[in-house]
Amino acid sequence: MIRDRGLFGRRTRSFTLQWHLTNACGWRCRHCYDREERGELPLARALALLADFQGFCRERRVTPQVCFTGGDPLLSASFWELHRAVIEARLPWSILGNPVAPAVIQRLVEVHAPAYYQVSLEGLQAHNDDMRGAGHFERVLSFLAAARRLGLNTHVMLTLTRANLDQVIPLGASLRGLTERFTFNRLAQVGRGADLELPGRSEFVAFLQEYGRARRSNPVLGFKDNLFNIIRLHFRRRPCGGCTGFGCGAAFNFVAVLPDGEVHACRKYPSPLGNINGASLSSIYDSAAARRYRDGPLPCRRCRLRNVCSGCPAVTFGQGLRPLADRDPFCFLADRAALLAEP
C-alpha cells in the first residue's frame, strides 16, 4: 500500500502506469496536447519497463494496472508484443485509443479482455467531426455497437470547452445503452488546445449542477471532474473519487510514461519527473519532483476536500498560472453558497 505524506493522508492499493506507447495518430484533433514526434522505446526496453513496473508494485504492495494509450497505442510497433506480455503477466489493463474494426476487437478480447477500451467524442456529430475529423462520430458509434456485441466494455470521454458545453448532456443521453460510462475532462489549454476557449466559471458551475441532475436518470454519466465534490460537500453528500479516485492523483497513484521514456506526473501538461532510460520507476517516484506533485497545489493542502479534489493543475497551467502554487481558477469552494442553487 502506498501512503501519502500529506496533511490528511491518502492510501492507495493500486497503481496505474499510463503508458503512451506512441504519438502517432490517424486523427488531427484540434485540442490535442502533444503531437511532437518522439521515438518509441525498443521492444526490449519496453519489456524491461514492464518488469520494472511490476517490481515497483511488488515492493510497494499495490496492484499494478497498465493503461495503453498514445497517440493511438495500436499504431505502436510494440503494441501486440506488449499486449501479450501483459496478458501473460495477468495484469489488469485498459486502452485509451481510437475506434477499431470488429476483427481487432475480437483479437483484443479473445484471450484476456481489457477492463475497458476508452474512446473520445467531443459533442454531437457536427461539432465532433469539426474537432476530430470527418466521419469520426459514425466510426465511434459503430465501434461502440460492435464492442458491446463482442463483449468489450467501453468508456467514452469528452474534453469540455465553451463550444460543447450544451452538447454534453444530450450526447450522454444518446450514448445510453451503447457504453458503460461517459465522462468529461475540462480542456487543458496546452498544445493545439491553447487556441480553444473554456466556459466562464459561473457557466461551469451551473453546468455541473445540470449534469448532476441529468445523472439521476442516466447512469451512464460519470463524475470525474474533481470540482463536483464542492457541490457534494455543500449539499452534505458523500464525495466521489474525482479524477483518479483520490482527486488529482498525479504522481500518487499513477504516472504517465511518454513514448521515449520521459515520465510525467500528468500527461496533459509539462510535469516531468525523470526518464526511465536512466532511472528506475522506484527512484523516480521517490524523487523530490514527484513529492511536489503529490503534495498538490499549495492553496489546496489544508483544504477539507484535498483527498478528493486539488482541482486540475493542468487547467491551472493552461490558464497561465502556476500549477503547484495557484488554486484551480474554477474552484468555487469559497463562494459556493452564492453560486449553487438548491439541489
C-alpha positions as CSV (number, residue, x, y, z in Angstrom):
1,M,0.0,0.0,0.0
2,I,1.2,3.5,-0.9
3,R,0.6,6.2,1.7
4,D,0.7,9.9,1.0
5,R,2.6,12.1,3.4
6,G,0.1,14.9,3.0
7,L,-1.7,16.5,5.9
8,F,-4.8,14.3,5.7
9,G,-3.0,11.3,4.2
10,R,-4.1,9.1,1.3
11,R,-3.7,5.4,0.9
12,T,-3.9,3.5,-2.4
13,R,-3.9,-0.2,-3.0
14,S,-3.4,0.1,-6.8
15,F,-1.1,2.0,-9.1
16,T,-1.5,2.7,-12.8
17,L,1.2,3.0,-15.5
18,Q,-0.4,5.3,-18.1
19,W,1.8,4.3,-21.0
20,H,1.8,6.5,-24.1
21,L,3.3,4.0,-26.5
22,T,3.5,6.3,-29.5
23,N,2.5,9.8,-30.5
24,A,1.4,8.5,-33.9
25,C,-2.3,9.0,-34.6
26,G,-4.6,8.9,-37.6
27,W,-6.6,11.9,-36.5
28,R,-5.5,15.6,-36.0
29,C,-7.7,16.8,-33.2
30,R,-8.0,20.5,-32.6
31,H,-7.4,20.2,-28.8
32,C,-4.5,17.6,-28.9
33,Y,-2.0,18.2,-26.1
34,D,1.1,16.9,-27.9
35,R,1.9,15.5,-31.4
36,E,5.6,16.2,-31.2
37,E,7.5,13.4,-32.9
38,R,9.0,11.1,-30.3
39,G,10.9,7.9,-30.9
40,E,9.4,4.8,-29.3
41,L,11.2,2.6,-26.9
42,P,12.7,-0.5,-28.5
43,L,10.7,-3.7,-27.6
44,A,13.5,-5.0,-25.3
45,R,13.5,-1.7,-23.4
46,A,9.7,-1.6,-23.2
47,L,9.6,-5.1,-21.8
48,A,12.2,-4.1,-19.2
49,L,10.0,-1.2,-18.2
50,L,7.1,-3.5,-17.7
51,A,9.2,-5.7,-15.5
52,D,10.4,-2.7,-13.6
53,F,6.8,-1.6,-13.1
54,Q,5.9,-5.0,-11.7
55,G,8.8,-4.9,-9.3
56,F,7.8,-1.4,-8.2
57,C,4.3,-2.6,-7.4
58,R,5.5,-5.7,-5.5
59,E,7.8,-3.5,-3.5
60,R,5.1,-1.0,-2.6
61,R,2.4,-3.8,-2.2
62,V,0.0,-2.3,-4.7
63,T,-1.9,-3.9,-7.5
64,P,-0.4,-3.0,-10.9
65,Q,-2.6,-1.6,-13.7
66,V,-1.4,-0.9,-17.2
67,C,-3.2,1.6,-19.4
68,F,-2.0,1.7,-23.0
69,T,-2.6,5.0,-24.8
70,G,-0.9,7.4,-27.2
71,G,-1.4,8.9,-29.8
72,D,-3.1,5.7,-30.9
73,P,-1.5,2.8,-29.0
74,L,-2.4,0.3,-31.7
75,L,-0.1,2.1,-34.1
76,S,2.9,1.3,-31.9
77,A,5.3,-1.2,-33.4
78,S,5.4,-2.9,-30.0
79,F,1.7,-3.0,-29.1
80,W,0.8,-6.6,-29.8
81,E,4.0,-7.9,-28.1
82,L,3.3,-5.8,-25.0
83,H,-0.4,-6.9,-25.2
84,R,0.8,-10.5,-25.0
85,A,3.3,-9.7,-22.2
86,V,0.6,-8.0,-20.1
87,I,-1.7,-11.0,-20.6
88,E,1.0,-13.5,-19.7
89,A,1.7,-11.5,-16.5
90,R,-2.0,-11.5,-15.7
91,L,-2.1,-7.7,-15.2
92,P,-5.2,-5.6,-15.2
93,W,-5.1,-3.5,-18.3
94,S,-7.0,-0.9,-20.4
95,I,-6.8,1.1,-23.6
96,L,-7.4,4.8,-24.3
97,G,-7.4,4.9,-28.0
98,N,-9.3,5.3,-31.3
99,P,-12.2,3.2,-32.7
100,V,-11.1,0.0,-34.3
101,A,-12.6,-2.7,-36.6
102,P,-14.6,-5.7,-35.2
103,A,-11.7,-8.0,-36.1
104,V,-9.3,-6.0,-33.9
105,I,-11.9,-6.0,-31.0
106,Q,-12.2,-9.8,-31.4
107,R,-8.4,-10.2,-31.2
108,L,-8.3,-8.0,-28.1
109,V,-10.9,-9.9,-26.1
110,E,-10.2,-13.5,-27.2
111,V,-7.6,-14.3,-24.5
112,H,-7.9,-11.7,-21.8
113,A,-10.1,-8.6,-22.5
114,P,-9.1,-5.2,-21.2
115,A,-11.0,-3.8,-18.3
116,Y,-12.3,-1.2,-20.7
117,Y,-11.5,0.5,-24.0
118,Q,-12.0,4.2,-23.9
119,V,-12.6,6.4,-27.0
120,S,-13.4,10.1,-27.3
121,L,-16.3,12.2,-28.6
122,E,-16.3,16.0,-28.4
123,G,-20.1,16.6,-28.8
124,L,-22.8,15.9,-31.3
125,Q,-21.9,14.8,-34.8
126,A,-21.2,18.2,-36.5
127,H,-19.1,19.6,-33.6
128,N,-17.3,16.3,-33.0
129,D,-16.3,15.9,-36.6
130,D,-15.2,19.5,-36.8
131,M,-12.9,18.8,-33.8
132,R,-11.7,15.4,-34.7
133,G,-12.2,14.9,-38.5
134,A,-14.9,14.0,-40.9
135,G,-16.5,10.6,-40.2
136,H,-15.2,10.2,-36.7
137,F,-18.5,10.3,-35.0
138,E,-20.0,7.5,-37.0
139,R,-16.9,5.4,-36.6
140,V,-17.1,5.7,-32.8
141,L,-20.8,4.7,-32.8
142,S,-20.1,1.7,-35.0
143,F,-17.2,0.8,-32.7
144,L,-19.3,1.0,-29.6
145,A,-22.0,-1.2,-31.1
146,A,-19.5,-3.8,-32.2
147,A,-17.7,-3.7,-28.9
148,R,-21.0,-4.3,-27.0
149,R,-21.8,-7.2,-29.3
150,L,-18.4,-8.8,-28.9
151,G,-18.2,-8.4,-25.1
152,L,-15.7,-5.5,-24.8
153,N,-16.5,-2.9,-22.1
154,T,-16.2,0.7,-23.3
155,H,-15.9,4.2,-21.9
156,V,-16.4,7.5,-23.7
157,M,-14.5,10.7,-22.8
158,L,-15.2,14.3,-23.8
159,T,-12.9,17.3,-23.5
160,L,-15.1,20.1,-22.2
161,T,-14.9,23.6,-23.9
162,R,-17.2,26.5,-24.1
163,A,-18.3,25.4,-27.6
164,N,-19.6,21.9,-26.5
165,L,-20.9,22.8,-23.0
166,D,-24.5,22.5,-24.1
167,Q,-23.9,19.2,-26.0
168,V,-22.6,17.1,-23.2
169,I,-25.9,16.0,-21.6
170,P,-27.7,15.3,-25.0
171,L,-24.6,13.3,-26.1
172,G,-24.8,11.3,-22.8
173,A,-28.4,10.6,-23.5
174,S,-27.6,9.2,-26.9
175,L,-24.9,7.0,-25.5
176,R,-27.1,5.3,-23.0
177,G,-27.2,1.6,-24.0
178,L,-24.0,1.9,-26.1
179,T,-21.3,2.3,-23.5
180,E,-20.8,1.7,-19.8
181,R,-19.5,5.1,-18.8
182,F,-19.4,8.6,-20.2
183,T,-17.3,11.4,-18.5
184,F,-15.6,14.7,-19.3
185,N,-12.4,16.5,-18.5
186,R,-12.0,20.2,-18.8
187,L,-9.8,21.3,-21.6
188,A,-6.2,22.0,-20.6
189,Q,-5.1,24.8,-22.9
190,V,-1.9,23.2,-23.9
191,G,-0.6,22.3,-27.4
192,R,-3.2,22.8,-30.0
193,G,-5.8,23.3,-27.3
194,A,-4.3,26.6,-26.4
195,D,-6.4,28.2,-29.2
196,L,-9.7,26.9,-27.7
197,E,-11.9,28.5,-25.0
198,L,-13.1,27.3,-21.7
199,P,-16.5,28.3,-20.3
200,G,-16.7,31.0,-17.6
201,R,-16.6,29.9,-14.0
202,S,-20.3,30.6,-13.3
203,E,-21.3,28.9,-16.5
204,F,-19.2,25.9,-15.5
205,V,-20.8,25.7,-12.0
206,A,-24.3,25.8,-13.5
207,F,-23.3,23.1,-15.9
208,L,-22.1,20.9,-13.1
209,Q,-25.4,21.2,-11.4
210,E,-27.3,20.4,-14.6
211,Y,-25.1,17.4,-15.2
212,G,-25.7,16.1,-11.7
213,R,-29.5,16.4,-12.2
214,A,-29.2,14.5,-15.5
215,R,-27.2,11.8,-13.8
216,R,-30.2,10.8,-11.7
217,S,-32.0,9.5,-14.8
218,N,-28.9,8.5,-16.9
219,P,-26.5,6.1,-15.1
220,V,-24.0,6.2,-18.0
221,L,-23.0,9.7,-16.9
222,G,-20.0,9.5,-14.6
223,F,-18.4,12.0,-12.1
224,K,-14.7,12.7,-13.0
225,D,-14.1,16.4,-12.6
226,N,-12.8,17.0,-9.0
227,L,-14.9,20.1,-8.6
228,F,-18.1,18.0,-8.4
229,N,-17.0,17.4,-4.8
230,I,-17.6,21.1,-3.9
231,I,-21.3,20.6,-4.7
232,R,-21.4,17.3,-2.9
233,L,-19.9,18.9,0.2
234,H,-22.3,21.8,0.0
235,F,-25.3,19.5,0.0
236,R,-23.9,17.1,2.5
237,R,-23.4,14.2,0.2
238,R,-20.6,11.7,0.2
239,P,-17.7,12.7,-2.1
240,C,-16.9,11.0,-5.3
241,G,-13.4,9.9,-6.1
242,G,-12.8,12.5,-8.7
243,C,-10.2,12.2,-11.5
244,T,-8.3,9.1,-10.2
245,G,-10.2,8.0,-7.1
246,F,-8.1,10.4,-5.0
247,G,-8.9,13.7,-6.7
248,C,-5.8,14.7,-8.6
249,G,-3.6,11.5,-8.3
250,A,-0.7,12.9,-10.3
251,A,2.5,11.1,-9.1
252,F,0.4,9.4,-6.4
253,N,-1.5,6.5,-7.8
254,F,-0.3,6.9,-11.4
255,V,2.4,8.3,-13.6
256,A,2.5,8.8,-17.3
257,V,5.3,7.4,-19.4
258,L,5.8,9.0,-22.9
259,P,6.9,7.1,-26.0
260,D,10.6,7.9,-25.5
261,G,10.7,7.1,-21.7
262,E,10.1,10.5,-20.2
263,V,8.0,10.2,-17.0
264,H,5.4,12.9,-16.2
265,A,3.1,13.4,-13.2
266,C,0.3,14.2,-15.7
267,R,0.1,13.9,-19.4
268,K,-2.0,16.9,-20.0
269,Y,0.7,19.5,-19.2
270,P,4.5,19.5,-18.8
271,S,5.2,17.8,-15.4
272,P,8.5,16.0,-15.9
273,L,9.8,13.6,-13.2
274,G,12.6,11.8,-14.9
275,N,13.3,9.3,-17.6
276,I,13.1,5.5,-17.3
277,N,16.1,5.2,-19.6
278,G,18.3,6.4,-16.8
279,A,16.5,5.6,-13.7
280,S,14.1,3.1,-12.1
281,L,10.4,3.9,-11.6
282,S,11.0,3.5,-7.9
283,S,13.7,6.2,-7.8
284,I,11.6,8.5,-10.0
285,Y,8.6,8.0,-7.7
286,D,10.6,8.8,-4.6
287,S,12.2,11.9,-6.2
288,A,11.7,15.4,-4.8
289,A,9.9,16.4,-8.0
290,A,7.3,13.6,-7.6
291,R,6.7,14.5,-4.0
292,R,6.0,18.1,-5.0
293,Y,3.3,16.9,-7.4
294,R,1.9,14.6,-4.8
295,D,1.6,17.4,-2.3
296,G,-0.6,19.3,-4.9
297,P,-1.2,23.0,-5.2
298,L,-0.2,25.0,-2.1
299,P,-3.7,26.5,-1.5
300,C,-5.3,23.1,-1.5
301,R,-3.0,21.3,1.0
302,R,-5.1,22.2,4.1
303,C,-8.5,22.1,2.3
304,R,-11.1,19.6,3.7
305,L,-11.5,18.3,0.1
306,R,-7.8,17.7,-0.5
307,N,-8.1,13.9,-0.7
308,V,-10.8,14.0,-3.4
309,C,-10.0,17.2,-5.2
310,S,-7.0,19.6,-5.6
311,G,-8.7,20.9,-8.7
312,C,-7.0,20.3,-12.0
313,P,-3.4,21.6,-12.2
314,A,-3.4,21.0,-16.0
315,V,-6.3,23.5,-16.3
316,T,-4.4,25.9,-14.0
317,F,-1.3,25.6,-16.1
318,G,-3.3,26.2,-19.3
319,Q,-4.7,29.4,-17.8
320,G,-1.2,30.8,-17.4
321,L,-1.0,30.1,-13.7
322,R,1.4,28.0,-11.6
323,P,0.0,24.5,-11.1
324,L,1.7,23.9,-7.8
325,A,1.4,27.4,-6.4
326,D,-2.0,28.5,-7.5
327,R,-5.6,27.2,-7.0
328,D,-7.6,25.9,-9.9
329,P,-9.2,29.1,-11.2
330,F,-12.6,27.3,-11.5
331,C,-12.6,26.5,-7.8
332,F,-15.8,27.8,-6.1
333,L,-15.4,26.4,-2.6
334,A,-15.3,29.9,-1.0
335,D,-18.3,31.3,-2.8
336,R,-20.3,28.2,-3.3
337,A,-23.3,29.4,-1.4
338,A,-23.8,32.3,-3.8
339,L,-23.3,30.1,-6.9
340,L,-25.2,27.0,-6.1
341,A,-28.9,26.6,-6.5
342,E,-31.0,24.3,-4.3
343,P,-30.4,20.6,-5.2
